[in-house]
Amino acid sequence: MKYCLVPAACAVCLPLLAGADEIPIVTPQTVVTATRFPEPAGDGALDASVITAEQIAASPATTLPDLLAREAGLYARDLYGNGGANATVDMRGFGATGGQNTLVLLDGRRINDIDLSGVEWGVIPLAAIERIEIIRGSGAVLYGGGAVGGVVNIITRSPAGAQRALDARLRTGSLDTRQTQVTGTLSGERAGLILGGSYFHSDGYRENNRNGTYAAYLDARWLAEGGSFSFKAGLDDQDLQLPGARLVDSAAGIDELDSDRRGTSTPLDYAARDAWRAAIEWEQRAGRADVNVGLGYRRKQQDSYFDFGGFPDYREVKLGVWSFTPRLRVPLLAERATLVAGADWYRWDYAADISNSEANIAQPINRVEAAQDNRAVYLQLSVRATDSTSITAGWRYERQKIEAQDRYDPAAPGALFGSAAPAGEQTEREQAWELALRQALTGSLAAVVRAGRAFRFATVDETYEFSQSFTRQFQFLEPQTSIGYDVGMEYRTGALLARAALFQLDVDDEIHLDAYSAGIGNTNLPPSRRRGLELQARWQAAPNLALSGAYTHTDARFREGELPAYGASVDIAGNHVPLVPRHLLNVQVAWQFARAWSATAAAQYVSSQYMENDEPNSGRKIPGYGSANLRVDYRAGPWRIIGVVDNLFDEEYFNYAVRSQFTPTRYNAYPLPGRTWWVGVEHRFR
């Protein structure tokens, strides 16, 4: 708490006390796509908070998870602290399944997949981002399954109306970190083009922890009378070494966090990813209506090797995703209402080859193939009932069908014992709805009330597991559903944005790894509830001084139920959900202290949390921790020189650990880097 309490008081309390003294600083109107069409921020009942390109450029954060973790209601969990690889963003307290309950979009298209690989944040360069929209507790009506905690929509830069320029960024730092980002923009009266690329390399904090990532992206747009046509494409290549966990067992006198914090238990483990994407989008004004038709395709191959103490597992997973997303926006009631109607179709084709080594993958032990088809229709009606009252109501119907099969080759190398899962299929149907009211109380103050239903379907990786007799099978699960409620207040002026919200989220049939039953698999957990408070403020205290802060309190508990545990049972009613800290506090101060010089200091405090697998709440907790970052910028014409220090006070901490379900004193932890630094040079050629 020593890192955060004093700055927090400045960033959060002072703006609220000074609310009557509005500083007349004019800021540009932010555009968001909370209704899947561009609209001014703050006008609708389903408002979205926005991280702008200017805020991204000034932040000490160097990865998307670090940037998002400074927002109220979001928490980033990292395994290795190396370029955002293997990081998870959790919205509103889902713990180990935060990545499956926070829907992440890239330009409005989901990038969460039907495997459990997670979002690869490191392949989205910060230089390519125009803004990030955060929709807390909402989004299931418009975007579908997985938007249980909310939605993060990453909007990339558009060439429309942009200046012709070439931006180059070079960075180097500790742990042999090197980064290059180059972005070129061409823009004319009727067309524009952005082409960029990035390279990141770091040896990482630990042994066997290297990360090498390449990415390239393209955005071409053509403007026509009343409409536009765009083509977006990207590709990336990533090679990761995986150092595994550090073992701690107090009863056995083992503490690798203390004796060999930077070592590795898995010197042979690695993962690689090769992916590309392309999408076309046509927008047209037809009378008073707006039409948008999008078609996209993504494909990736992910290879991984895990030694498992001499029982190796090598996999090559190929995944292709088609998406077709037509939608329509129509004004009604003399343009006091707007109806958004659309359809979503996503088709995933999944294939996984499993062997004991890369050399033997041509004859895999198991080959798993699955096809998943999701089709949905949705409606959302927004009504401006009066000049101060806005109402939004929406409904979505979605059908998911999955067909899966498994082939086992007993003659394959390493296939001493094995089995094939019997082919199976599952069809599920779910609905989402939402009702929200926004009431302006004054010109600057508004209240928001919202209720809604969301859902999530199990992924392929969550269904392909072992039975209690350790034979392969597809364990199809019930869809997860939730009912959520929000009550909030928002205060906006030209200099100050302050937000406060209370939420409750009741979850049924939550999909989660079952660590206590015989065999390895997933299950539908007993009912749970998340309750919380979110506070956030940004204050332009003076032309050269900006303060911001965010506080989140989350109480995530099981409402009732037991978990089976090898012939017995574990009563978890009233227990805390693991990997959910009760308190998150972030503060940031940005100060331009001279004509060419500026500095940004940021600090974070995270309270203790139960480890994964500790639904009984009987083991040691992950200790609370604080960290601080400092950034200094120098500008000279088109040049910018940057210096950043992360973990300024060299705090030794970790935010992910797994408790043994057999030995209460035993756990695996993933230590994060100590103090690191980097310096960078940026130049814009016009």
Secondary structure as GFF3:
##gff-version 3
##sequence-region A 1 686
A	DSSP	alpha_helix	5	8	.	.	.	ID=ss1
A	DSSP	pi_helix	9	13	.	.	.	ID=ss2
A	DSSP	alpha_helix	14	17	.	.	.	ID=ss3
A	DSSP	beta_strand	31	32	.	.	.	ID=ss4
A	DSSP	beta_strand	39	40	.	.	.	ID=ss5
A	DSSP	beta_strand	49	52	.	.	.	ID=ss6
A	DSSP	alpha_helix	53	58	.	.	.	ID=ss7
A	DSSP	alpha_helix	64	68	.	.	.	ID=ss8
A	DSSP	beta_strand	74	77	.	.	.	ID=ss9
A	DSSP	beta_strand	88	91	.	.	.	ID=ss10
A	DSSP	three_ten_helix	95	97	.	.	.	ID=ss11
A	DSSP	alpha_helix	98	101	.	.	.	ID=ss12
A	DSSP	beta_strand	102	106	.	.	.	ID=ss13
A	DSSP	beta_strand	109	110	.	.	.	ID=ss14
A	DSSP	three_ten_helix	121	123	.	.	.	ID=ss15
A	DSSP	three_ten_helix	126	128	.	.	.	ID=ss16
A	DSSP	beta_strand	129	136	.	.	.	ID=ss17
A	DSSP	alpha_helix	140	143	.	.	.	ID=ss18
A	DSSP	beta_strand	150	156	.	.	.	ID=ss19
A	DSSP	beta_strand	165	173	.	.	.	ID=ss20
A	DSSP	beta_strand	177	187	.	.	.	ID=ss21
A	DSSP	beta_strand	191	202	.	.	.	ID=ss22
A	DSSP	beta_strand	211	224	.	.	.	ID=ss23
A	DSSP	beta_strand	227	241	.	.	.	ID=ss24
A	DSSP	beta_strand	246	249	.	.	.	ID=ss25
A	DSSP	three_ten_helix	250	252	.	.	.	ID=ss26
A	DSSP	beta_strand	254	255	.	.	.	ID=ss27
A	DSSP	alpha_helix	256	259	.	.	.	ID=ss28
A	DSSP	beta_strand	270	286	.	.	.	ID=ss29
A	DSSP	beta_strand	289	306	.	.	.	ID=ss30
A	DSSP	three_ten_helix	308	310	.	.	.	ID=ss31
A	DSSP	beta_strand	313	324	.	.	.	ID=ss32
A	DSSP	beta_strand	327	332	.	.	.	ID=ss33
A	DSSP	beta_strand	337	355	.	.	.	ID=ss34
A	DSSP	three_ten_helix	358	360	.	.	.	ID=ss35
A	DSSP	beta_strand	366	386	.	.	.	ID=ss36
A	DSSP	beta_strand	389	408	.	.	.	ID=ss37
A	DSSP	beta_strand	424	440	.	.	.	ID=ss38
A	DSSP	beta_strand	445	456	.	.	.	ID=ss39
A	DSSP	alpha_helix	460	463	.	.	.	ID=ss40
A	DSSP	beta_strand	464	466	.	.	.	ID=ss41
A	DSSP	beta_strand	472	474	.	.	.	ID=ss42
A	DSSP	beta_strand	480	492	.	.	.	ID=ss43
A	DSSP	beta_strand	496	508	.	.	.	ID=ss44
A	DSSP	beta_strand	511	514	.	.	.	ID=ss45
A	DSSP	beta_strand	521	524	.	.	.	ID=ss46
A	DSSP	beta_strand	528	542	.	.	.	ID=ss47
A	DSSP	beta_strand	545	558	.	.	.	ID=ss48
A	DSSP	beta_strand	562	565	.	.	.	ID=ss49
A	DSSP	beta_strand	568	571	.	.	.	ID=ss50
A	DSSP	beta_strand	583	591	.	.	.	ID=ss51
A	DSSP	beta_strand	597	606	.	.	.	ID=ss52
A	DSSP	beta_strand	609	610	.	.	.	ID=ss53
A	DSSP	beta_strand	621	622	.	.	.	ID=ss54
A	DSSP	beta_strand	625	636	.	.	.	ID=ss55
A	DSSP	beta_strand	639	646	.	.	.	ID=ss56
A	DSSP	beta_strand	657	659	.	.	.	ID=ss57
A	DSSP	beta_strand	666	669	.	.	.	ID=ss58
A	DSSP	beta_strand	676	685	.	.	.	ID=ss59
###
